[in-house]
Amino acid sequence: MPQINDNYLKLKAGYLFPEIARRVNAFADANPDAKVIKLGIGDVTEPLPEAIRVAMTKAIHDMGQRETFHGYGPEQGYEWLRKKIATFDFQARDCDIDADEIFVSDGSKCDTGNILDILDSGNVIAVGDPVYPVYVDTNVMAGHTGPADNAGRYDGLVYLPMTAENDFTPALPDGQVDVIYLCYPNNPTGAVASRQALQQWVDYANSHGALILFDAAYEAYITDPDIPHSIYEIEGARDCAIEFRSFSKSAGFTGTRCAYTVVPRSLTGKAGDGRAVELHALWSRRQSTKFNGVSYIVQRGAEAAYSTEGRKQISGLVSFYLENAALIRKALTDSGAQVYGGVNAPYVWVKTPSGLNSWEFFDKLLHEAHVVGTPGSGFGAAGEGYFRISAFNSRENVEEAMERVAGQLVM
Ligand code: MLT
């Protein structure tokens, strides 16, 4: 018998979203006539924008002819896509990022986990609480933590509470941490980080030799013109931050799969012998060895996201989901709930009513309103007593879900 990776045995229960799906399926099996509306996992529902479909159709045609057929592409992504990303997502915002600092991938979830391949297990890691569970679970799997306590906090991780009391803006760590995960607009709370808050993080990282892993998967949802879209809008970030971006929630690519990670060439880490080593070179080496790139067809689709038509259509998609978020906010606020997020983010974060804990509220909503959300405690101990509602669904479903929630629940 082979020896297993015992770290997997430290993981608490199942991954959050499959666990929710399990409970919902059990409910649906027992109640086959119930029309369950899912506002749980942040999965897009609206069709791919036309400009993207047209480009992908053309790419399929390319693949059907010897002259334009594509085999293996560059592991880091095609140059034409990396250049568009650098121009539109960074240089247009005065961020000093070059195309060759961009690594196209099949998802930010994978990249935020895979990045641990190039980091030592001795680093002190800080995460928000609540937090996107992938950051924590991948560190557990990699053996960077001890066991979890009863509240689900893993020994060895530094948790930075994000609560209504601190406006969901975590304080800087008291002592030294080496790796800091930041996610803005935030999943799950929907909070955003001001320029000043991000500057404090960058200054902390540069003065402590720490690395920021900045997850900006929801940046397209920023409506406030003063909120930075990229960590590289902050002075000094090229020396301390890696940024993760995704086409999933902007261009509707959750099923199509395309994302990218930015690793500036100026970013270094320390080798065992004390030498400074470029993280760009390590990530490039990692990707070339373990990854064969995103398909040509999908990258052509992602490229079309930057065309004039593509940008217009994506902006329409994002506005659609933000209008859903506004409807959710209003319905919950009118029911007397304490509501956060949902303005610069597709997630609404709500305080659970009448002293119910997060899973109790999940069950109540599922059983009484047939509406699925995500229990805040699934994102960490500080998420207990909160509940996340996703704006990703059709207008009809969101309206119906909110009628049911408002009509059946005393908040
Ligand atoms: C979520 O619901 O938090 C997201 O869908 C998770 C993800 O993007 O992987």
Residues whose N, C-alpha, C, O or C-beta is under 5 A from the ligand:
A	BS01	MLT	G40 I41 G42 D43 K109
